[in-house]
Amino acid sequence: MAGTDINRSGELEVFVRVVETGGFSAAARSLELSPSAVSKLVSRLEQRLGTRLLQRSTRQLQLTQEGCAFYERGLRVLADLDEAERCASAHAAPRGRLRVNANVPFGQHFLLPLLPSFLALHPQVAVDLVLTDEVIDLLEQRTDVAVRAGPLKSSSLVARRLGATRMMIVAAPGYAARHGLPEDADALLAHNRLDIGHPRAYTGWPLELNGERRVVPTEGNVRASDGEALRRLVLGGVGIARLAAFQVQADVAAGRLLPVLEHANPGDLEEVHAVFQGQGGYLPLRVRALLDFLVARVDLARPLG
């Protein structure tokens, strides 16, 4: 993109790059334009549309409601162009920057071990990876793909299922030596029940005994930011926690953790999905490549890390 006299698709690409990079200067560097040229292009686009797309301040840019809608539609248009070029060229390959967000347990046990193979397969793709158990807004955080565990809320996002995992209540041998292990739900109430610190779609631990289902609330002296931090606390003997089986199966096999109340485990599964903005089937090739790679390689019964 050598000059400022560009067509509508060029204006759209500049606007999308400004949103994705978070500013005119960063977008200008990636497009090999001057910041003033990028600013003028966005202003010309806003003038042509007759609406403000970005709220500008000295510290940050924020999308207006119209800007959000235009950005989402713009992604589809650019993805459609990308798909058309791919179909027209037998040598097209995924390329560009891919922004990925995943919950920490999935990231530690699957995504990080698999990422080198993905990058080797697609050397023209660069990945920005964030691991957090908090549910983010993909548009606000400029994220292409997010991996989420648990029930999916109704939204405009599209999801691809990566699998499901059993949940297990576990404790360390050191904790068991000091406090014993509960034999039923009532006894569990007397123990230090650790949990995640941020809101989740479900609360409490479900148990089933003699045909009766019961949910035991969590009430412990520590709340953690993510599932892997919770696992480390349990390994340290701080308390008991309910974690995904893929997180703890190696610890259980090695005797570092002990299953708790497995006879009352209802066998419920926690679904894991990759979610993305892709209504209408329009996806950048790099996004589709990652989704296909994860669906083919992830087996929640066999953690890699």
N, C-alpha and C positions, 0 to 999 in steps of 0.2 A: 504494500500500500504506500506508494511513493508520494502522493500529493493529497490536496484537500478537495479536489474536484472529483468526488466519488459518487457512485450511484446509491440507490436506496438500500441495497443489501450491504454495501460498505458502511453506510451510516448505522445500520442495525448492528453490524459486527463491532463497530466502535463503541456503541452504547452498551452492548452486552459485555465487552471487555472492561469498560469502566466499572460496571456493576461487579463483575467477577474479581477484579483486582482491588476494588475499594477506593479508587481515586483516579484523577486525570493523569497524574505524573506516572503512576505505575502502568496504566493503560498505554500511555504514550511510549514508554520504554519498550513494551512488548510489541507494539505496532510499528516502531521506528518512526514515530511522528513527534512533533513538539507538543508539550502540554497545552499550549495556546491553540494549536490546531485541533486537538481533541476536544477542548472546551467549546471551540467555535462550531465544530461538527455536531456536538450534542445540543447546543443552543439552536442551531439551524434546524435540527430534527424537531425540537420542542416547538419552534416557531411554525414549522410546516404542519405539525399535528394540532397546533393550537392549544396545547396543554403542557403543564410542567411535569416532567418525569422524575426529576431529582431535586431534593431539598439540599442546598449547599450550605455548609458551615465551614469555619476555619479548621475544624478537627475531623469531620467525616461527611460522607454523602449518605443520604437516606432516600430510599425509593418512596415516591408518593403512591397512592392507591392506583392511579393510572399507570405509573411507572412499573409497579409490580405486574399488572396485567399485560403491559406491553413487553416486559422482560420475559414472562412465561411464554407468550406467543412467539416472541423473537427467537427463543431457544428452539422452538419447534420448527420455525422457518429455516434457521441455520442448520439444524439437524437434517431437515429434508434436503437441503442443498448438499450437505455432506454425504447423505445416502445416495443422491443422484450421481455425485462424482464417483463414489465408490463403485456403483453399478456400471459406470461408464469406463472404469479402469480396472483391468485385471490385476494390476499391481498395487492397488490401494491398500493401505495398512492403517490400523488405529494409530492416531497421533494426538499430541496435545497434552494439556495438564488435566489430571483426573483427581477430583477432590472427594475423599472417602472419609466417612465417619463410622465408627463401629463401637459397640459396647466393649468394655475392657476384657472380659473373659473370652469372647469370640476373637478379639484382636490378638490376645496373648496365645491362645491355643490353636488358632487356625490362620488368621489373616497374616500375621507376621511370618510364620513359617512358609506360607504359600507365596508371599509377595515376590521373593527373588525369582521364582519360576515364571510368574506372570510378567515381570519386567524383562526377563530373558526372552520370552516369547514375543513381546511387544516393545522393542528397544526405543521406539519413537514416542512412547507414553511416559510422562512424568507423573508421579503420585504425591499428593499432599494428604497425609494421613493424620487423623485425630482420633484418639481413643477416649471415650467417655461413656458412662452409663446413663447420662442425662439425655432425654429426648430433645433433639434440636429441631429448629425450623430450617428445612433444607434451603429455602429461598433466602432467608435472612443470613444464614451462614455460608451461602454460596457453595453448597455441597451437591455433588453429582449423585452419590450413592451413600446410603446409610444402612447399616446392619442393625436390626432391632430384635430383641427377644421379648416374648410375651404377646398378649392380645394386641392386635392392631386397631387403632382408633379409625373411625370413618374419616377419610380425607380425600383430597384430590390426587394423592400419590398412588403410584402403581407399585405392586409388591411381587417379588418372586420368592417362593418358599425355598429355604436352604435345608430344612429338616426340622426335627423336634428332638428334645432331650428330656429324660427323666429328671426329676428333682429329688434330692436326698438331704436329710438332716444328718449332720456329722459333728463329731467332737474329737478333740485330741486325747490320746491316752493319759497325758498329764492332767487334763481337766477331769477325766473320768476317775482318776486315782484320788483326786481331792474332793470331788462332789458326787461321784457315782453317776450312773446313767438312768434316765427316766424309763419306767416300764409302761406308762400310759400317758394320756393327754393331761390328766390332773397333775401327775408328778412332773410333767414338763413345765408346768406353770411356775415351779419353784426354781427353775434354772435361768441362767443368764442367756437370753435369746437375742442374738445380734442380728442387725438388719442394715439395709441401705438407708442412707440419710435423706434422699430426695423422694418425692412422691412417685408411686408406681401404680400400675393398672389394678393390682390386687393387693390386699393386705392380709397378713396372717398366714399361718401354715396349716393346710388341710390335712386331716388325719381320718382314718376310717378303721373302726374297731367294733367287732360284733355287729356289722351291718349299719352302724351309726356313724355318720359323717360329722366331723367337728372341725372348726377353724380356731386354732390357737393364736392369739395375738402376739406380736413381737414386743418384747419389753426388756431391753438390755442396757448396759452402762456405756456402750459404744455404738455409734452409727458410722458407717464407712461410706466413702464416695463411690465405690464400685465393687463388683463381685470379687475381683482378685484381691483387693485390700481386705475384704471380709474373710476370704480364705486364709490369708496370712495371719489374721487375728485368731482364727480358729486353730490354726497350726501352732500358734503361740500359747494356746490354752486359755485364752481370755473368756471364751464362751462357746455356745452352740449356734450353728447357722444352717440355713437351708439353701443349698447351692445346686447348680446344674451338675448332673452326673459326670459330664465330660471334664469339668473342672477338678473333680476330686477322685476320679476312679484310680489314677496312678497313686495318689496318697493312700487310698484305702488298701490297694494291692500291696503297698510297701509297709503298711502298718502305721503310717504317720497319722491317719485319721480313722475313726471308728464309725460305722453306720449307727444311727440312732433311730429306734422305733420303725425299722424296716418292715416289721410285721403289720404295722398300721399305715404304711405308705399307700396312698390311694392309687398310685401309678399314673398320676396326671402328667401330661407332657407340656413342656414349654416350647412353643413354636418359635422358629428363628426365620426372619425374612430379610431380604435386601429390598429396600424401598428407594424409589427414584421418581423424578418428574418425567413422565413419558406418555401422557395421554395422546391417543391417536396413533401410537406406534412409532413416533418419531424419536429416535435416540441417536446421539453421536456414536460413531463407531467405537470409540474408546470405552464408552459406558457399556455398550452391548458386549464388548469383548470381556470386560471384567465380570459382568453378570453371568455370561455363559461359562466363564472359567470357574467361578465360585460354585455354580450349580453342579458342574462336572466333578469338582475336586473335593468339596466339603462333605465329610461323613461325620456327623455329630457323635457317632458311636466310637470314632477313632480319632481322638485329638492328636495334633502333631507337635504341639509345644508343651 
